[in-house]
Amino acid sequence: MIVYHLALANMKMIVRDRQALFWALAFPLMFVLVFGLFFRDVDSPQTIAVIDNAGDEMSRGLVRNLSELGGLVVEMRDDEEEARRQVEDGDLGHLLVIPEDLARTVADSPPARLTLVYDESNTFGGIVVGAVSSFVDGANLELAQAPLRLALDVRGAGESGESGSSGETSYIDFLLPGLAVWGVMSFSVIGLATTIAVYREKRILIRIQSTPLKVRVFVVAQVLASLLLSIVQAAIILAVGMAIFGVSIPLSQAPQLCVLILMGNLVFLNLGFIVGAFSKTVAAASGLGNAVSLPLMFLSGVFFPTDNLPTVLLFVIEYLPLAPLLEMFRSVALDSGAFWDYPTQLAIVAGWVVLSAAVAMRTFRFR
């Protein structure tokens, strides 16, 4: 019962603290509104130039069907060299090249390889890449069940290798779950660390030790209040994005999203206790908290996909807590997936819960 009353008291303190509310709710919502307003036109029709080197009935059918695909404006071109140069210069976003003898290759020696060249400087080029990739997959199903009849080579301008697709979601769809998780992380790490620093500066922690209140009860109450706030915080951020920018997140996915938020917040709260353990002042807690949260924010895919990062860095990021949590969160929110379909990512986050808790218990002291 005492834990309940302490947790409720902590919640009331947070609600009455205008600065805490700003960093917990207003600051992440500012990002949602600013990014949403700047990139609200990302879903406007995108132009894709097509070079039809085959000129047969099958290639004409592909172009006709591609023209009927929502969100794409197909522009036929004759000069492939000039079109490729325009993509490299950033004057053209996407170029689809249909090879010669398409029908014969599909019939005799599939797959026939279509080439999609795109402008890598276009942050939202992956939307078109995903749409064309799905179109090719659908065309394969119509042509034959097996073997694979068509294949799509996706290339950045000036590159010869393939690159991956980032899926058929708008930028604000991609961004909103990232901001929700980032908001929880930032407030938990920095907010808890600065709160502990304030308590230490005012000698509140030492005074608590002189009372009958057990230390573990105080810590559990802090954690419970923060966990409840994290659910409210994420719900408000997601709701604003859904209401203003039309992001579609099924309400049936809410229980899974809550579980992921709670798991992630346990990690972030433990990190907050660790940062607080090494911070003697509020300024130090804020600085060290930012030093922990900012690299995670920029490297883990909150604002942009991580596909173009160096391989070594990608390997490291995969084992940090935020990246696997975001991957599961986006799948659950945007694709109606289930987080247990990602056992590796789930194990990494769970491992961070245990590891960070162990480190927090060894490092955190009231004095």
C-alpha positions in Angstrom: 0.0 0.0 0.0 2.8 2.4 0.8 4.3 1.8 -2.6 1.0 2.8 -4.2 0.8 6.0 -2.2 4.4 6.9 -3.0 4.0 6.2 -6.7 0.8 8.4 -6.7 2.7 11.1 -4.9 5.5 11.0 -7.5 3.0 11.2 -10.3 1.4 14.3 -8.8 4.9 15.9 -8.4 5.6 15.3 -12.1 2.2 16.7 -13.2 2.8 19.8 -11.1 6.3 20.2 -12.5 5.9 22.3 -15.6 9.4 21.7 -16.8 9.0 17.9 -16.4 5.8 18.0 -18.4 7.4 20.0 -21.1 10.2 17.5 -21.6 7.9 14.5 -21.2 5.1 15.7 -23.5 5.5 19.1 -25.2 9.0 18.6 -26.5 8.3 15.3 -28.4 5.0 16.7 -29.6 6.9 19.6 -31.1 9.0 17.2 -33.1 5.8 15.4 -34.3 4.2 18.6 -35.5 7.4 20.1 -37.0 8.3 17.0 -39.0 4.8 16.3 -39.9 4.2 19.8 -41.3 7.5 19.8 -43.2 7.0 16.4 -44.7 3.2 16.3 -45.1 3.5 16.4 -48.9 5.7 13.3 -49.1 2.8 11.2 -50.2 2.1 13.4 -53.2 2.6 11.6 -56.5 6.2 10.7 -57.3 7.6 10.7 -60.8 9.3 7.6 -62.2 10.8 7.6 -65.7 10.7 4.4 -67.7 13.1 3.2 -70.4 11.4 0.4 -72.3 14.2 -1.4 -74.2 12.0 -4.4 -74.9 9.0 -2.7 -76.7 7.0 -5.9 -76.6 3.5 -6.7 -75.4 4.7 -7.8 -72.0 6.7 -4.6 -71.3 3.9 -2.4 -72.5 1.6 -4.3 -70.1 4.0 -3.7 -67.3 4.2 0.0 -68.0 0.4 0.2 -68.3 -0.1 -1.5 -64.9 2.6 0.6 -63.3 0.8 3.7 -64.5 -2.3 2.6 -62.6 -0.3 2.2 -59.3 -1.4 4.8 -56.8 1.1 7.6 -55.9 3.3 7.2 -59.1 3.4 9.3 -62.3 5.0 7.3 -65.1 7.0 9.3 -67.6 8.3 7.4 -70.7 11.9 8.2 -71.8 14.0 7.2 -74.8 17.4 8.3 -73.9 18.7 6.1 -71.0 22.0 7.8 -70.7 20.4 11.2 -70.2 17.9 9.8 -67.8 20.6 8.2 -65.7 22.5 11.5 -65.7 19.5 13.4 -64.4 19.1 10.9 -61.6 22.7 11.4 -60.6 22.3 15.2 -60.7 19.2 15.0 -58.5 16.9 16.3 -61.3 15.0 12.9 -61.5 14.0 10.8 -58.6 13.6 7.3 -60.1 14.3 5.5 -63.3 13.1 2.1 -64.3 14.9 0.3 -67.1 13.2 -2.6 -68.8 15.7 -4.9 -70.5 15.6 -6.1 -74.1 13.8 -9.3 -75.1 11.7 -9.2 -71.9 9.1 -11.7 -73.0 11.6 -14.2 -74.4 13.8 -14.0 -71.2 10.7 -14.5 -69.0 9.7 -17.5 -71.0 13.1 -19.2 -71.6 15.6 -18.2 -68.9 14.0 -16.3 -66.1 14.3 -14.1 -64.2 14.4 -11.0 -66.4 16.1 -8.3 -64.5 14.5 -4.9 -64.4 16.7 -2.1 -63.0 15.5 0.7 -60.7 17.9 3.6 -60.3 17.0 6.2 -57.7 18.4 9.4 -56.2 20.0 8.6 -52.9 19.8 12.2 -51.7 16.0 11.9 -51.7 15.2 10.8 -48.2 11.8 9.5 -49.2 13.0 7.6 -52.3 12.5 4.3 -50.4 8.7 4.8 -50.6 8.8 4.5 -54.4 11.4 1.7 -54.2 9.0 -0.2 -51.9 6.0 0.4 -54.2 7.8 -0.8 -57.3 9.2 -3.8 -55.5 5.7 -4.8 -54.4 4.5 -4.2 -58.0 7.1 -6.6 -59.3 6.2 -9.2 -56.7 2.6 -8.9 -57.8 3.6 -9.3 -61.4 5.5 -12.5 -60.6 2.4 -13.9 -59.0 0.4 -13.2 -62.1 2.9 -14.6 -64.5 3.6 -17.8 -62.7 3.8 -19.3 -59.2 7.3 -20.6 -59.9 10.1 -20.1 -60.9 10.7 -16.4 -60.4 10.1 -14.7 -63.7 11.0 -11.1 -62.9 13.6 -9.6 -60.6 14.2 -6.0 -59.6 17.7 -4.6 -59.2 17.5 -1.5 -57.0 20.5 0.8 -57.4 21.5 4.2 -56.0 22.6 6.7 -58.6 26.2 5.8 -59.6 26.1 2.4 -57.8 26.3 -1.1 -59.3 25.0 -3.1 -56.3 21.6 -3.8 -55.0 20.1 -2.0 -52.0 17.2 -2.8 -49.9 13.7 -1.4 -49.8 12.4 0.5 -46.9 8.7 -0.5 -47.3 5.5 1.2 -48.4 5.1 3.7 -45.5 5.2 7.4 -45.6 7.8 9.3 -43.7 5.5 10.4 -40.9 4.3 6.8 -40.5 8.0 5.8 -40.1 8.7 8.7 -37.8 5.8 8.7 -35.3 6.7 5.4 -33.5 10.3 6.5 -33.3 9.4 9.7 -31.7 7.1 8.0 -29.2 9.8 5.6 -28.1 12.5 8.4 -28.1 10.3 10.6 -26.0 10.0 7.9 -23.4 13.7 7.2 -23.5 14.8 10.8 -23.2 12.5 11.6 -20.3 13.4 8.4 -18.4 17.1 8.8 -18.8 17.5 12.5 -18.4 14.4 13.1 -16.2 15.2 10.5 -13.6 18.9 11.3 -13.5 18.2 15.0 -12.9 15.5 14.2 -10.3 18.0 12.1 -8.4 20.6 14.9 -8.7 18.1 17.3 -7.2 17.3 14.9 -4.4 21.0 14.5 -3.7 21.7 18.3 -3.8 18.9 19.0 -1.4 20.0 16.0 0.8 16.5 14.4 0.4 18.0 11.0 -0.2 20.0 11.1 3.0 16.9 12.2 4.9 14.9 9.3 3.5 17.5 6.9 4.9 16.9 8.2 8.4 13.2 7.3 8.1 11.5 3.9 8.4 11.0 4.0 4.7 13.0 1.2 3.0 15.2 2.2 0.1 13.7 -0.5 -2.2 10.2 0.8 -1.6 11.3 4.3 -2.6 13.0 3.0 -5.7 10.0 0.8 -6.7 7.6 3.8 -6.3 9.8 5.9 -8.5 9.8 3.2 -11.2 6.1 2.6 -11.0 5.3 6.3 -11.4 7.7 6.5 -14.4 6.2 3.4 -16.0 2.7 4.7 -15.8 3.8 8.1 -17.2 5.6 6.3 -20.1 2.3 4.7 -21.2 0.5 8.0 -21.1 3.3 9.8 -22.8 3.6 7.4 -25.7 -0.2 7.2 -26.1 -0.5 11.0 -26.4 2.3 11.2 -29.0 0.8 8.4 -31.1 -2.7 9.9 -30.7 -1.6 13.3 -31.9 0.1 11.8 -34.9 -2.9 9.7 -35.8 -5.4 12.6 -35.4 -3.5 15.3 -37.2 -1.4 13.4 -39.8 -3.6 10.4 -40.4 -1.1 7.7 -39.3 -3.0 4.4 -39.1 -2.3 2.4 -35.9 -4.9 -0.3 -35.1 -6.2 0.0 -31.5 -6.0 -3.8 -31.3 -2.2 -3.4 -31.2 -2.3 -1.2 -28.1 -1.6 -4.1 -25.6 1.5 -5.1 -27.5 2.7 -1.5 -27.8 2.2 -1.1 -24.0 4.3 -4.2 -23.3 7.1 -2.9 -25.5 7.0 0.6 -24.0 7.2 -0.9 -20.5 10.1 -3.2 -21.4 12.0 -0.3 -23.0 11.2 2.0 -20.2 12.7 -0.4 -17.7 15.9 -0.3 -19.6 15.8 3.6 -19.8 15.0 3.9 -16.1 17.9 1.7 -15.2 20.1 3.9 -17.4 18.7 6.9 -15.6 19.6 5.4 -12.2 23.1 4.7 -13.5 23.5 8.3 -14.9 22.2 9.6 -11.6 24.7 7.5 -9.7 27.6 9.3 -11.4 26.1 12.8 -11.4 26.6 15.0 -8.3 24.8 18.0 -9.8 21.7 18.7 -12.0 23.9 20.1 -14.7 26.1 17.0 -14.7 23.1 14.7 -14.8 21.6 16.6 -17.7 24.9 16.5 -19.6 25.6 12.9 -19.0 22.0 11.9 -19.8 22.2 13.7 -23.1 25.5 12.0 -23.8 23.8 8.7 -23.4 20.5 9.4 -25.2 21.5 11.5 -28.1 23.8 9.0 -29.8 21.1 6.3 -29.4 18.5 8.7 -30.9 20.6 9.6 -34.0 22.1 6.1 -34.6 19.2 3.8 -33.9 16.8 4.9 -36.6 14.5 7.3 -34.8 14.4 9.9 -37.6 15.8 8.0 -40.6 16.5 4.4 -41.6 19.9 3.0 -40.7 20.5 1.1 -43.9 23.2 3.4 -45.2 25.3 3.3 -42.0 28.7 1.5 -42.1 28.4 -2.3 -41.6 30.5 -2.2 -38.4 28.3 0.5 -36.9 25.2 -1.4 -37.9 26.4 -4.4 -36.1 27.0 -2.4 -32.9 23.6 -0.6 -33.1 21.7 -3.9 -33.4 22.9 -4.8 -29.9 22.0 -1.5 -28.3 18.6 -1.3 -26.7 16.8 1.3 -28.8 17.3 -0.1 -32.4 15.7 -3.6 -31.7 13.0 -2.0 -29.6 12.1 0.4 -32.5 12.1 -2.5 -35.0 9.5 -4.4 -32.9 7.5 -1.2 -32.1 7.2 -0.2 -35.8 6.3 -3.7 -36.9 3.5 -3.9 -34.3 2.3 -0.3 -34.9 2.5 -0.1 -38.7 2.3 -3.7 -39.9 0.0 -5.2 -37.3 2.8 -7.6 -36.5 3.6 -9.4 -33.2 6.7 -8.6 -31.2 7.2 -12.3 -30.4 7.9 -12.8 -34.1 11.2 -11.0 -33.4 12.9 -13.4 -30.9 16.4 -11.9 -31.5 15.3 -8.3 -30.9 13.2 -9.4 -27.9 16.1 -11.3 -26.4 18.4 -8.2 -26.8 15.9 -5.9 -25.1 15.2 -8.4 -22.3 19.0 -8.8 -21.9 19.3 -5.1 -21.5 16.6 -5.0 -18.8 18.6 -7.6 -16.8 22.0 -6.1 -17.5 21.1 -2.5 -16.8 19.2 -3.4 -13.6 22.3 -5.3 -12.3 24.6 -2.3 -13.1 22.1 0.1 -11.6 21.9 -1.8 -8.3 25.7 -2.0 -8.0 26.3 1.7 -8.8 23.4 3.6 -7.3 23.9 4.9 -3.8 21.8 7.3 -1.7 25.0 9.1 -0.5 
